[in-house]
């Protein structure tokens, strides 16, 4: 690993901004809040989510259509039909969508239908997939592996950048430990470290870290206080009826309340929540994603 990783030198003056659309970005002064269900279940479900969240500080939607499940008999996602639903919603509500890619052959169709391709924790070291994502012109949300070190996480991101795609967003989503009270252990120390070690935006997924919806709001607020550039949170119109990860999903009203509760924390840090859409001021040419290298000088 390069010596630059070990210097712990702050790179705050070299922050990257990654654009999801012409008006929405992550890494600037405005926090990116993403909400939505674990899995796309129907057009009606996603439309209900979008209608409820569009008037709030939530700027983007999440929803899985290709689902990595522990059991091969569990719901695996709607596939191409789900992508078409996401594409329709993103155009109608002008809200970018994030969805997980699991295989190289899924990339072409996903590029046409979503704004950000997510690499899940199980695929963080799927190096062929990372190389392929390095050759596309779309942002990639890279989640930390279940038991990945910070060094392994950073090097996984480097695979994408070194193959030509500078638009990488890091996501801390908790790591495994001996404690089973929470689904994973949210590593906020990693958020601070990643902000010092790299120029990339850092998001936090408190839903997969907690595994229990009652823990999610406080973990989300702590993540913003620790310096995260955004959150990706699971919510559902009827959480207990969700086909996957029901226990950790917030209701839509809880999601809206959480998003609004972040405002005083953001202001204390000199940041802000979106009121409608992020303005072009967040995409100053001097703040655009750096081309190389990933690690802060």
N, C-alpha and C positions, 0 to 999 in steps of 0.2 A: 504494500500500500504506500502511496506517496507520503513523504514526510509532512506535506502541507496539512494532512488530516490530523496529525498529532500535535500541531502547534497551538490549536484552540484559538487562533487569531480571529477576532470578530470580522465578519464580512458584511456588516450592516450597510456599508457604503456601496456595496456591490450586489444589491438585491435584484433578483429577476422578477419580472411580472409576466405571467402566462395568460394569454387571452383565450377565453372560452368562445367568445363571440366578439363582434365589433364593439359591443358596449359593456361586456361583463368580463372581468379578469380577476386573478388572484395574485397577491404579492404586493399590491399597492397599499394605500391607506385604508381602503374599504375591505372589510372582512367578507369572505365568501361563505355563505351559509347554504348548504345543500340538504334537501329533505326528500323523503319518498320511501316507498316500500322496499323490502328485501327483494321481492320478485314481482314482476309484472304479471297480474292475474287476468285482467280484462281491460278493455278500453274504458269502460265505465269507472273502474277503480282509479286509473291514472288520471282521468279527467276530473274526478272528484278531488283528488289530491292537488292537482294543479289549480283548480278553482279556489280551493281553500287557502293555499299557500301564496298564490300570486300577489295578493294585496299586502303581504307581510314582508319582513326583510329577507325572506328566503328567496334567493335568486335563481337557483338551479334545482333540477329534479334528479333523483337517482331511481334506478329500477333495474333489476337483473332479468335478463332473458335467457342467458346461458348460465346455469347454476351448478357450481361445484358442490356436491353433497357427499357427506360421509358414507351414506348408504346408497347403493346403486338403485334402490327401489323407491327412493324419495323423489319428489317433484324436481325435475331437471330444468324447468323453465319453458317458456313458450317459443323460444327460438326466433325464426324469421318473422313469425306473426307478431311477436312481442316487439321486435324492432320497428315494424310498421306502425304499431300503436305509439311508440315513443316518438317517432318521426312526426306523426300527425300532431301530437300534443305540443312538441317543441315549436312547431310552426304556428299553431293556433294561439298559444299563450306567450310566445316569444321568450321562452325559458329554456336555456340549454339543458341537455340531459347527459347523464353519466351512466355507463353500463359496462359490465365486466366482459372482457374478452378472455377466452380460455384456450384458444388454439389459433395457429397461424391462418388456417383456411377460413376463419370467421372474420378476419380483419377487413377484407374488401367490402363486405356487406355492412359491417359496423361503421366504417368510415363514412358511408353514404347516409346513415340514419342517426348517428349520435354525435355529440360535440366533444366528448372526452371518453377515451377508452381506459377502463380500469383494469389493472393487473392485481388480482387477488393475492392474499398472503400465501396461498399454496403454490402460486406460480411465480413468486418473487425471484426464484433462481431458475426459471425456465429460460435458459439463455438464448435458445433459438427464437422463442417468442419475443424476448426483449430486443434482439437484433432486428427482427422484422418490424417491430414498433418503432425502432430507430430510423426506419426508412419511410415513415409516413409523415404527413403534414397535419397532424392532429395532436392535441395535448394528451398526455398519458398520466393517469393517476396511479402511482406505484405504492402499493400497500406493503408494510413491513411483514416479513415472514413470521410464522408462529413462534419461532425460537431464534430468529436472526439477530446477530450482533449489529451494532450500529455500523461497523466496518462493512459487513456483508450487505447491509441495506444500501449504503452509499455506493458500493461497487456495482450492485444491481442497477442502480440509476445510471451509473457511468456507462453500462452496456448500451442503454438507449441513446444517451448523448453522444457517445463515441461513434455511433452509426448515423448521426446526422440530425436527430430530432432534439432541439434544445428545450422543448416545451414539456418538461417533466415536473409533476407535482408529487411531493412525498407525502405519505400518510401513515401516521402512527395509529395502530389499531389494537394495541395490547399484545403482550407476549405471554407465553405459558409459564406457569410456576407450579409449585407444590400446593398452592391454596386453591380450593375449588369453590369458595364462596362466590367469587365473581368468575365470569366466563374466562377472562384473561386479566392480566395486570397492566393497567394503563401506565406507560412509561413517559411521564411528562418530562423527566430528565433528558430523554432522547429528543424531545421537541426543542428544548433549549440548546442541546448539543448540535443538532442538525442546523439550527439557525446560525450557529457560530462556524460550523464546519463547511457549509455549502451556501451557495447563493440562491438555492431553489426555494419556492414556496413550500410551506409545511402545513398540512391539514391534520385533523384528529378525528377519529371515528370512535366516539364514546359508547356507541351502541354495542359493537362487537367486543369492546373491552369489558363492559359491565355485564352484559347478558341479562340484566334486570332493569326494566324501564324506570323504576323509582330512583336508580342511581345515575341515570343518564344526564339529567339537567345539571346537577352539581359538577359532574366530571366535565361536561361541556364548558361550563363557566370557568372551571379551573384551567382548562386547556387554553382558552382565550387569554386568561391572565398570565399564563406561562409564555405567551408570545406566538401561539398558532395563528396562521393566516386565514384559517377557515375551519369549518366543521362539516362532516357528512353524517347525518343522523337518520335512523330508520323511523318512519312513521307510517300509519295505515289508517284507513277510514274506520275499521273495526279490528284493532290489533289482535284480539283473541281468535279471530277467524283467519288470520294470515296463514298462508300455506307453508311459510318457513320463518323461523326466528320470531315467532309470535311474542315470546316472553320479553323481548327487548324493545319492541316497537312502541313508540308513543302514539297517542291519538293525534289527530290533525290539530285539534285545539291546543293540546299540550305542546306540540311542535311550534305553533305560532307564539304561544306564551314564552317558550324557551328562547326563540329568536329575539323577541322584544326585550327579554330580560338581560340580554348581552350588551345593551346600549351603554349603561353606565361604566361597565368594564372597558368597553372599547374607547369611550371618551377619556377614561383615566390613563389609557395607554397612547393617547394621541391618534386614535383610529376611529372608524365610524362604521355603522351599518348602512346598507343600501336602503334608500327610501322608496325607490322604484327600480331604476337601473343604474349601473355604474357609468359614470360619465367618461368621456374620452380623456379627461385629465389623468385618469389612472393608467393610461397607456402612453406616457411620455416616451419619446424615442430613447432617452437616456436610461430608462428603466426596463426596456424590453429584455426578454430572456437572453442571457449571455450565450454566445456560441461555444465557448470553451475556456478553460476546462470546467468540470463540475466543481471541483474543490476550490474553496476560497484560497486566494493567494496569501 
